[in-house]
C-alpha cells in the first residue's frame, strides 16, 4: 500500500516532493484546492531568503580577466566586473567555477606550434591567477576546491569556493602534448573542460559549424583520445561549445557523466549554442546535467530575419569564424583596422534600426528555460550558470550581487528547498563526484 495515500493530500504532496511548477494541469488543480493559504509577498521573500542561505549556490561559468588578480587590483575589491568577492557576498553566491579561457589563434597560425604555445601560456597565466586569489590575495575569504566534498567543507566554514573550468582545450596542443597536458591541467585544478569554443579546434568541431561547415564531423581522432584521458584523470567533459555531433560522439566514448556548463534550451531560443530536446534527453540518459545559462541572447534570441542580416554582414566583411560581433561592438579585435570596424559598426546600427533586438531577457524568461528542462529531463539533470564577465547577464541577474533573485523566482514557481538545492549545486556536485569515482576505478585497473 502507498503510505502517502493515508496522509492528507497537502502533506502527501509535500512528502512526495511535489512541484507545482512541473505538475500536470490536473495535478495543479488538485494542489490548488488542497494548498494552504497563499503566502504574502513578505512571507514569500522571507521563505526564499531562508532557502538561499541554506543551500549551496554554485555558478558553473564565470570568466576572468587576469588583470583583476594583482595586488593593487583584485577580486577582494568592489570592481566594476560582474563577479568578485564583494558581489558574491552581497548576492549570496557561494561557489564559482572561474574559467581558464583562451581564444583560438587566427586562421593562419591556428594549428601551428606558435599558436598552441601562445594559447598554453595564456592558460597557465589564468590558472596561476585563480590560485593567487585563494592563496595570497584573499585566503581568508575564499578557498580552492578540488573535489565535490571540498566544496561542501569550504562552504561549511563560511568561505566562498573557487573551482576551475577550462573553456576551449585548444591550449593542449598537438599529438605530442595534448594527452599528457590533460593530467597537467587536472593537477593545476581543472575540473571540467570543453574541447572547442568559437571555431573548430584540433580536437573537436564547434557549434559554429552550423554556419560555416564542419572540420571533423564531430570529434577528431586526437579529441577522442583526450575524452578518454579526461575520464581517466577525473575532469568533467563539457559540451556547451562543441557541436551536437561532437557531444553525441563524446557520449559514445565517455565512461562518466558529462555536463553542459553554460547552455540554454533550443526549443525556447533557436541558437546553435543551446541544447535541443535530443541533446537534453541524451544528457539525462548519461546521468549528466545541463547548467542553464542566464545569457541574454541565448534566453531570448534574435528573429530569423535579424540573424540572416548578421550572417550577410559576416559574409560581406569576410569575418572569420572566431570573430565575435559583440567583440567588435566593444572594441577593435586584433588584426582589424579601425576603419573596417567603423564600417561594420555602421552596418550593425542599420540592422539594429531596421530589425530591433528583442527586449532584454529577465529572470522570469531565464527560469522558463529551467522549467522546460526540468519538465523534459527531470529535476536531477538541471543546474544554473551565468557566463558572467563573458557576455552573460539578464535583467534581475546581471551580476553576482543579484543572485538571490533567481532563488526568489524559483520559490515563486513552487520549487521546494530540496529541488532548489539540486538546481543550485546538488546535481553538479553529484556529477563531479561520479567523475571522481570513475577516475579512481580507471586508475586502479592500470
N, C-alpha and C positions, 0 to 999 in steps of 0.2 A: 504494500500500500504506500502511496505517496504521502509522506507525513505533512507536506506543505498543504495538502487538501484539508487537513484537520484544523488549520490555522485560519484566523481572519484574513480576508483577501489582501488587505493593505500590508499586513505583516508577512504573508506568504510571498507577495511580490518583492518585498524588501529583501527577505532571506534568499530568494532565488536570483538576486542581482538584477531584477527587472529594471529596464531603462526605457523611460517614456520616449526618448529621442529616437530609439531604434526599434520600437514596437510596431506591430501591425495596427491598422485603424481600429479593428475590433478590440485589440488589447488596450489601446489608448482610451477607447470609450469606457471600458470596464474600469480602467485605472482611475479615470476622472471621477467616476461615481463613487469609488472607494477611497480616493485620496483625501488626506487631511486638508484642512483649510489652507488656501494658498498663502505663501509667505509674503509679507510686506517687502518692499524694496530694501528697507533697512535690515530686515531679517535675512533676506537672500544674500546681501553683501556680507553680512557677518558670517553666514554659513560658508560662503566662498572663501573669505579670509582665513577661516579656520582650516579649511581643506588645503588652501595654498600654503599655509605654514607647515602643515604636517607631511605633505607629500614631497618627494624629491623632484624638483623641476629641473629637467635636463634638456638643453637645446643642442641638437647634434650638428649644427653647422654655423660657425661664426668665423669669418675671415679676419685676418690680421694685417697690420702694416708694421714691419719690423722697426720702423722709426718710432713706434709707440712703446718700445721696450728698453729705453735708455734710462740713465739715472736722472736726467733733468725732466724727462717727459715719459710717463709710463702709465700703466693701467691702474695704479693706485690713486690716480688723479681723475677728476671730473673732466674728461676730454670731450671733444665735440663728436667723437665717433659714437657708434650705436651700442657697443659693448665694452664696458670697462667695470672695474670693481665697484665704484660708487653707484653706477646704474644697476648692476646686478644686485647689490644690497637693497637699493630702493625698490626694485621691482620684485624681489624675492626669487630671482633666478639662481638656483643653487649650483648648477654644473653646466659646463660648456665644453664642447669639442672645438678647440681652436685649430684653425686649418693651415696646414702646410700646402700652399698653393703655388704652382709655377705655371706661368703662361708658356705655351709651346713656342719654340723658336720659329722665326719666319720660314716660309716655304723653302727658301734657298738653303738654309742650314738645319732644317727640322730633323733630319735623320743623319746627322754628322757627329763626329766626336766633339767638335766645338759646341754644337747645340746642346748635346747631352751634358757636357761639363758645366756650361753656364746654368742649366736648369738644376743640376745636382748641387752646385754651390749655393744657389738661391734657396733650395730646400733646406740645406744644412743650416743656413743663417736663420731660417724660420724655426726649425727645431730648437736651436740654441736660444732664440729669443723667448720662446714659450717657457723653457726651463729656467731661464734667467728670472722670469716673473715669479715663479714659485719657489726659487731657492735664494734669490738675492734681493729682488725689488719689493716683494710683498709676501714673504713666507708666513707672516702672522695672519694673513687674510685668506690665502689660497694655497692648496696643495695639489700635487700632481698625482693622478690615479693611473695605475697600470692594469687593474683588474676591476671587474664589476663589484667585488667585495670592497675594494679600496674606496669606490665611490660612496658606498654606504657608511663606511667607517669615518671617512673625512667629513661627510655631511653630519654625522652624529656628534662630531667635535665642534660643530658650529662654523666650520670654514667653508669657503667656496671650493669647488672642484674643477680642476683643469684636466682635460684629456686632449689627445691629438688625433686628427683625421688628416689623411693625405688626399688632396683633390688633384688628380692627374698623376699617374705613375710614370709619366714621361721621364722624370729625373733618374729612374732606374737605369736607363741607358740601353745598350745593345746586348747581344748574346753573351758577350764577355762579362758583363757586370750585372745584368738585370736580376737574375735569380738570387745571387748572393746578396744583393743590396736589399732584398725583401727582409732578410733577417736583420741587416743593419738598421733599417727603418723601424723594425719592431723593437730592437734594443734601444733605439732613440725615443720610443714611446708611441709610435703609430699604432692605433688600434682599429682603424678602418682605412681603406684606400680604394679609389676608383682608378680604372685603367686608362681613362681618356677624359678630356674636357671639351673645349671648343675646337673641334678639328680632330681628325684621326691621329692616333699615336702609333708607335711601333708595336703596340700591344693589342689595340682594340679600335674598332670603329666608334665614332662619336654619334650622338643623336643628330648632329648637324648633317649627317649623311642623307637625311631625308630631303634636304635641299640641294646638296652638292654631289651626291652619289657616294658609293662605298669603296673602301680600300681593301678590306679583308672579308667582307660579308660576315662580320661578327668579330670573333677573336682571331688574332694572328697565332701562328704556332708558338711563338715566344710568349704571347699572352696566356695561352693555355698552361704553359709551364709555371708562369707567375701565379695563376689562380691556385694551382696545386701547392705551390710553396707558401702562399698566404694561409691556406688551410693548415699546413704543417707547423708554421710558426705561431699562428694564432691571431691573424689580422682579419677583421671582418671585410668581406667583399662588398663594395658599394657600387650600385648600378645606376646612380642618379644621372650621370652624364653620358656613359656609354650607350650605344644603340640598343634597341629592343632585341635584335638578333644576338648581340654580344651578351646581353642578360640571359637569354634562353640557353646559349651555349655554356655560360658560366654555371647555370643550374644543372646542366648535364655532368659537369666536372666536379663541382663542389661536394664535399662531404659534411659541410656545416651550413647552418642558416646564413642567409645574406641579408643586406639592408639596402634600402634606397634612402640615403642620408638626408636628402632635401628635394623632394618631388611632390607635386600635387596631382590631382585627378584629371585625366584627359577627357573624361566624359563631361566634365564641367568647364574645362578650358582646354581647347584643342591646340596644344603646342607640343612639339616633339620632346620637350623636357619632362612632360608629365607622363604618368603611368596609365595605360589603357586597362580595360577590365581583364583582359587575358594576362597582363603582367601582374595585376593585383592578385588574381587567383593563383598565379604561379608562385608568388611570394608566400601566400598562405600555405600552399602545398609544401613548400620548402621550410615552413615554420619560421619564416623571416618576418621583417617588419618594414612598413612604408612610413617614413617620417615625413608627414605632410608639411609643406613649406609655406610660410607666410611671405611669399614673393608676389608683389602686386600683379605683374603681368602673367604669372602662372596661375593665379587665383581668378583673375578676370582678364581674358585675353582680348587682343585686337580683333576687329572684324576681318572677314575673309578679304574684303577689298583693301583694307589697310595693310594687311600682311602682304598682299600682292604688290602694293605700291612700294613697300620696303624691299621686296625681292627685286623689283625692277631697278630700284636705286642701287642696290648692291651690284647688279649686273652692269649698270651704266658706268659705275666708277671702278669696276673690276676689283671689288673688295675681296680680300682673301677670306678663307673660311674661319680664321681666328679673329677677324676684326669685328669688334662689337660696336653697334650703332650707339649704344648707351655710352661706351667709352669715348666715341667721337664727340658726343654732346658735352662730355665732362672735360675733355682736353684733347690735345693732339697726340695720337698714337705714334709710336716710334716709326720713322720712315715715311710719315705722311707730311707733306708740306702744309703750311698754314693756309695757303691759297686753296688747295684741294679741300681742306677741312671746311673752309668758309663756303665753298660751293656746295658741299654736302649738307652743311647746316641750313643753307638757303632752301635746298630741296626738302629737307626734313620739316622746315617751317611751313612750306607749302602743303606737304602731306598732312601735317597737324591741322592746318586750317580747313582743308577740303574733307579730310576723314579724321575727325577728332578721336583722340584716345578715349576709351571708356573711363567713367568715373573711377577714382581710386578704390581699390578693394578695402573692405572693412573687416573687423574681427568676425562679424556675422558671416560674411562671404567666406572667410577662411574656415570657420567651423562647419560651414556647409560641406566643404571638401572632407573634413574629418568625419562628419555624419555619413557621407556617401561611402567612404572607405570602410567604416565600421559596419554598415549595413551589408556591404559587398563581401567582406572577408573576415569580419568579426573583430571584437574589441581587443583580442590578443595580438593583433598584427598591425596596429596603427600607432604612430607616435607623432611627435611635434618637433619642428625645426623652424628657423627664421631666415637663414642666409644673411644675417646682419653683417654690415660692412663689406658685403659682396653684392649689393643690389637689393637685398631683402627689405621688408618693411611694408606695413599696411596701416591704414587709419585705425588707431587704437592699440596697435602693437608695432610701433615704429622704432623702438629701441628697447633695451633690456629693462629700463625703468618702468615700462608699461606691461610687464609680463603678467601681472595679476589679471589683466582684462581678459586673457584667454581662459583662465580658470573660471572667472565670473561667467563668461558666456557658456562654458560647458555646464556649469551648475544651473544656469537658466534653462538649459535644454533637458535637464533631468538626469545627467550623468551622475552616478554615485561616486563617493570618495574612492572606493576601490577601483572603479573604472578610470577615474581621472589619474590615479596613481599609476595605472598601467600606461595610459597615454603619455604622461609626462616623463616617465623614466622606466617603469617596470618592464615593459616589453623590450625596450632596447637593452636593458641590463640582462634580461633573460637570454637574448641572442648573444650578447657579449660573453656571458658565462658558458653558453653552449659551444661557442667557438673556442674558448679556452679549453674546454673538456675534450673536444675533438683533437685539438693540437697535442694535448698530452697523450691521447691514445695513439696518434700517428707517430709521435716521437718515441713511444715505448716499443713500437714494432721495429725500430731501426736496430 
